[in-house]
């Protein structure tokens, strides 16, 4: 089952303004994957005439009756890859469809064989009407545990939760860092092997910096800003006003008590 968006494998056509414009792609009606392969092959025929682009597909789960991606689709992906276009895949973890270590491993292997880099594996969003597709985050972490170390690192996607409220993609993975102390970190691998890694005690991260520092947009430095010493804390919106109000209320209470005592 290969579904998707940006560029949808099953919903792609070239706009009339010209086949040489990879920007001129729009999502149209649903096609079977065979037709999608034919349409994408047409896109691949003209891809070499365009400026560099990255094409991201949505492969949700491998076909149950085949060990390979269907031939038309495979040929289309081959043409895009031959034209020098990097190919990536975004998938969504769906209950009863691909929430299985074996299915995910088959999917990433088929993608890599077709020169498509497994990019993101999304936790299913909080979308109305899609609740029956949602899995637990714990299941996603278990799947990542079954991929990392059990197949090539190139074939392991980044498992992310698209945070509600506009928080963006948050990577989630098994915990490999067990503990740390000055000069040492304790790590474990996918087999459960635990080892201590000794760090250099004389390392100064600022000694050899030559590149121009990246200036983040105001308010977007995040945790990196704390590590660089730009700020001491990250405060939720309205934090200072809320806590100042608490201090003012406490001061008013103390003042009222003092007046009552004097009277």
CORKA-V997535 format. One record per helix or strand of 2 or more residues. SS is the DSSP state (H for helix, E for strand). FROM is the first residue (numbers start at 1). TO is the last residue. If there is no record, write none. Layout:
# CORKA-V997535
SS:FROM:TO ; SS:FROM:TO
This chain:
# CORKA-V997535
E:12:14 ; E:25:27 ; H:33:47 ; E:54:57 ; H:71:82 ; E:86:93 ; H:101:113 ; E:117:123 ; H:131:133 ; H:137:147 ; H:153:155 ; E:158:163 ; E:168:171 ; E:177:181 ; E:184:188 ; E:194:198 ; H:222:228 ; H:239:262
